[in-house]
Amino acid sequence: MLSAPCSTGEETYSIAMFLQNLVDCKIFNFDFKVLGLDIDAEAIRHANKGIYETEKVKNANGFERLLERYTTPIMNPIKNGPELCQISEKIRKEKKAMFGVKNLMEPLPSRFKDYVDVVFCKNLIIYLNEKNKSRLIENLQTTIKKDGLLIIGASESGIGNAVFKEHFEYTGVSVYMKK
């Protein structure tokens, strides 16, 4: 799976925790990796650490049990600073969630061609002009396997871009399948 742009990693880790929970609860038995990409190197450094303010992550609706299971409280080095938690080693060290710096306007490496089952690309397309939308969609579609999914933000649904329509079929709100 690919989560891009991933900013400081919250969505990438959320996906990884959800999938790991399915495996740990023996609902499914599969291996997975979630790759988070972003153009901002500082955001990626933050994501790799997997450290977040406890109060902010507690507000993630429906994820309370996952956060209890897959985060650990840690000491804040700033006296009187906010409580912190870190994503568990099971997620970080076993590389269930990984991060990299990448400009999505540039093609992804050839090793990713037809490699990814699901791409989450939320809240980026709405900021692009038609030329850059086409370039982004072309780059993303080369990574997605046939019948793989592209999940975009709700405000981005119903894009009229010709390149988008050429490669994807609408399957539900914000979800598109590669043709």
KEZA-706027 format. One record per residue (C-alpha): z, x, y; residue number from 1; residue in one letter. Coordinates in nm, 3 decimals. Each point is the difference from the previous one (the first is absolute). Layout:
BEGIN
((Z, X, Y), NUM, 'A')
...
//
This chain:
BEGIN
((0.000, 0.000, 0.000), 1, 'M')
((-0.063, 0.104, 0.354), 2, 'L')
((0.198, -0.104, 0.309), 3, 'S')
((-0.176, 0.100, 0.320), 4, 'A')
((0.088, 0.043, 0.275), 5, 'P')
((0.353, 0.044, -0.131), 6, 'C')
((0.184, 0.117, 0.313), 7, 'S')
((0.348, 0.116, -0.110), 8, 'T')
((-0.034, -0.134, -0.355), 9, 'G')
((0.191, -0.328, -0.010), 10, 'E')
((-0.285, -0.202, -0.153), 11, 'E')
((-0.091, 0.276, -0.245), 12, 'T')
((0.359, 0.028, -0.123), 13, 'Y')
((0.038, -0.380, -0.017), 14, 'S')
((-0.305, -0.025, -0.228), 15, 'I')
((0.128, 0.288, -0.216), 16, 'A')
((0.350, -0.154, -0.029), 17, 'M')
((-0.146, -0.338, -0.093), 18, 'F')
((-0.223, 0.152, -0.271), 19, 'L')
((0.279, 0.226, -0.130), 20, 'Q')
((0.225, -0.304, -0.031), 21, 'N')
((-0.262, -0.175, -0.215), 22, 'L')
((-0.004, 0.304, -0.228), 23, 'V')
((0.379, 0.044, -0.005), 24, 'D')
((0.054, -0.369, -0.080), 25, 'C')
((-0.257, 0.033, -0.281), 26, 'K')
((-0.217, -0.271, 0.153), 27, 'I')
((-0.298, 0.238, -0.009), 28, 'F')
((-0.049, 0.343, -0.148), 29, 'N')
((-0.245, 0.205, 0.202), 30, 'F')
((-0.019, 0.321, 0.196), 31, 'D')
((-0.072, -0.024, 0.370), 32, 'F')
((-0.026, 0.205, 0.316), 33, 'K')
((-0.007, -0.128, 0.357), 34, 'V')
((-0.165, 0.232, 0.250), 35, 'L')
((0.081, -0.049, 0.366), 36, 'G')
((-0.240, 0.150, 0.255), 37, 'L')
((0.030, 0.022, 0.376), 38, 'D')
((-0.161, 0.203, 0.277), 39, 'I')
((0.341, 0.087, 0.151), 40, 'D')
((0.145, 0.315, -0.161), 41, 'A')
((0.347, -0.064, 0.147), 42, 'E')
((0.007, -0.350, -0.153), 43, 'A')
((-0.096, 0.150, -0.338), 44, 'I')
((0.281, 0.260, 0.025), 45, 'R')
((0.241, -0.290, 0.060), 46, 'H')
((-0.146, -0.195, -0.294), 47, 'A')
((0.036, 0.296, -0.237), 48, 'N')
((0.372, 0.020, 0.077), 49, 'K')
((0.046, -0.368, -0.083), 50, 'G')
((0.296, -0.037, 0.236), 51, 'I')
((0.049, -0.322, 0.194), 52, 'Y')
((0.268, -0.175, 0.204), 53, 'E')
((0.188, -0.226, -0.241), 54, 'T')
((0.012, -0.295, 0.241), 55, 'E')
((-0.377, 0.005, 0.047), 56, 'K')
((-0.082, 0.003, -0.371), 57, 'V')
((0.262, -0.266, -0.076), 58, 'K')
((-0.207, -0.239, 0.208), 59, 'N')
((-0.292, 0.023, -0.244), 60, 'A')
((-0.014, -0.359, -0.127), 61, 'N')
((0.021, -0.034, -0.375), 62, 'G')
((0.052, 0.371, -0.059), 63, 'F')
((0.380, 0.011, 0.002), 64, 'E')
((0.031, 0.056, -0.376), 65, 'R')
((-0.280, 0.256, -0.003), 66, 'L')
((0.166, 0.189, 0.284), 67, 'L')
((0.332, -0.001, -0.188), 68, 'E')
((-0.175, 0.134, -0.308), 69, 'R')
((-0.236, 0.254, 0.158), 70, 'Y')
((0.182, 0.138, 0.305), 71, 'T')
((0.311, 0.214, 0.038), 72, 'T')
((0.233, 0.013, 0.302), 73, 'P')
((0.001, 0.345, 0.164), 74, 'I')
((0.206, 0.165, 0.272), 75, 'M')
((-0.146, -0.011, 0.350), 76, 'N')
((0.018, 0.348, 0.158), 77, 'P')
((0.036, -0.167, 0.342), 78, 'I')
((0.363, -0.088, 0.068), 79, 'K')
((0.033, -0.377, 0.054), 80, 'N')
((-0.368, -0.037, -0.084), 81, 'G')
((-0.133, -0.294, -0.201), 82, 'P')
((0.058, -0.021, -0.375), 83, 'E')
((-0.286, 0.150, -0.196), 84, 'L')
((-0.143, -0.048, -0.346), 85, 'C')
((-0.258, 0.196, -0.198), 86, 'Q')
((-0.258, -0.123, -0.246), 87, 'I')
((0.114, 0.091, -0.352), 88, 'S')
((-0.117, 0.309, -0.182), 89, 'E')
((-0.155, -0.223, -0.265), 90, 'K')
((-0.256, -0.109, 0.262), 91, 'I')
((-0.031, 0.325, 0.201), 92, 'R')
((0.034, 0.278, -0.257), 93, 'K')
((-0.200, -0.171, -0.274), 94, 'E')
((-0.278, -0.039, 0.258), 95, 'K')
((-0.015, -0.379, -0.026), 96, 'K')
((-0.059, 0.006, 0.376), 97, 'A')
((-0.189, 0.292, 0.154), 98, 'M')
((-0.123, 0.063, 0.352), 99, 'F')
((-0.277, 0.189, 0.175), 100, 'G')
((-0.156, 0.047, 0.341), 101, 'V')
((-0.349, -0.150, 0.021), 102, 'K')
((-0.229, -0.145, 0.265), 103, 'N')
((-0.140, -0.314, -0.162), 104, 'L')
((-0.311, 0.027, 0.218), 105, 'M')
((-0.097, 0.296, -0.218), 106, 'E')
((-0.106, -0.045, -0.364), 107, 'P')
((0.271, 0.044, -0.258), 108, 'L')
((-0.040, 0.289, -0.247), 109, 'P')
((-0.248, -0.064, -0.282), 110, 'S')
((0.279, 0.002, -0.261), 111, 'R')
((0.101, -0.341, 0.140), 112, 'F')
((-0.343, -0.157, -0.063), 113, 'K')
((0.050, -0.326, -0.194), 114, 'D')
((0.357, 0.113, -0.072), 115, 'Y')
((0.231, -0.249, 0.170), 116, 'V')
((0.089, -0.348, -0.132), 117, 'D')
((0.153, -0.134, 0.321), 118, 'V')
((-0.021, 0.107, 0.365), 119, 'V')
((0.244, -0.134, 0.259), 120, 'F')
((-0.153, 0.046, 0.345), 121, 'C')
((0.197, -0.211, 0.243), 122, 'K')
((-0.013, -0.018, 0.377), 123, 'N')
((-0.270, 0.260, 0.054), 124, 'L')
((-0.329, -0.188, -0.015), 125, 'I')
((0.090, -0.225, 0.296), 126, 'I')
((0.014, 0.306, 0.227), 127, 'Y')
((-0.346, 0.135, -0.090), 128, 'L')
((-0.339, -0.067, 0.154), 129, 'N')
((-0.282, -0.114, -0.231), 130, 'E')
((-0.134, 0.352, -0.059), 131, 'K')
((0.342, 0.133, -0.104), 132, 'N')
((0.074, -0.311, -0.208), 133, 'K')
((-0.318, 0.067, -0.194), 134, 'S')
((0.089, 0.366, -0.045), 135, 'R')
((0.355, -0.082, -0.119), 136, 'L')
((-0.117, -0.268, -0.242), 137, 'I')
((-0.268, 0.231, -0.139), 138, 'E')
((0.262, 0.273, -0.054), 139, 'N')
((0.251, -0.234, -0.164), 140, 'L')
((-0.251, -0.177, -0.224), 141, 'Q')
((-0.108, 0.329, -0.159), 142, 'T')
((0.356, 0.056, -0.123), 143, 'T')
((0.053, -0.347, -0.150), 144, 'I')
((-0.099, -0.070, -0.361), 145, 'K')
((-0.234, -0.288, -0.075), 146, 'K')
((0.207, -0.321, 0.014), 147, 'D')
((0.275, 0.194, 0.180), 148, 'G')
((0.176, -0.158, 0.295), 149, 'L')
((0.011, 0.063, 0.372), 150, 'L')
((0.300, -0.162, 0.168), 151, 'I')
((-0.012, -0.021, 0.379), 152, 'I')
((0.227, -0.144, 0.267), 153, 'G')
((0.000, -0.377, 0.053), 154, 'A')
((-0.131, 0.042, 0.356), 155, 'S')
((-0.297, 0.195, -0.140), 156, 'E')
((-0.116, -0.267, -0.246), 157, 'S')
((-0.344, -0.148, 0.041), 158, 'G')
((-0.164, 0.311, 0.137), 159, 'I')
((-0.367, -0.062, 0.068), 160, 'G')
((-0.101, 0.362, -0.059), 161, 'N')
((-0.325, 0.029, -0.202), 162, 'A')
((0.112, 0.315, -0.186), 163, 'V')
((0.318, -0.181, -0.099), 164, 'F')
((-0.191, -0.299, -0.137), 165, 'K')
((-0.238, 0.232, -0.186), 166, 'E')
((0.280, 0.162, -0.202), 167, 'H')
((0.275, -0.262, -0.029), 168, 'F')
((0.047, -0.359, -0.108), 169, 'E')
((0.275, -0.216, 0.152), 170, 'Y')
((0.260, -0.098, -0.263), 171, 'T')
((0.287, -0.134, 0.209), 172, 'G')
((0.186, 0.044, 0.324), 173, 'V')
((-0.035, 0.367, 0.094), 174, 'S')
((-0.118, 0.098, -0.352), 175, 'V')
((-0.353, 0.114, -0.078), 176, 'Y')
((-0.154, 0.118, -0.328), 177, 'M')
((-0.256, 0.278, -0.020), 178, 'K')
((-0.334, -0.125, -0.129), 179, 'K')
//
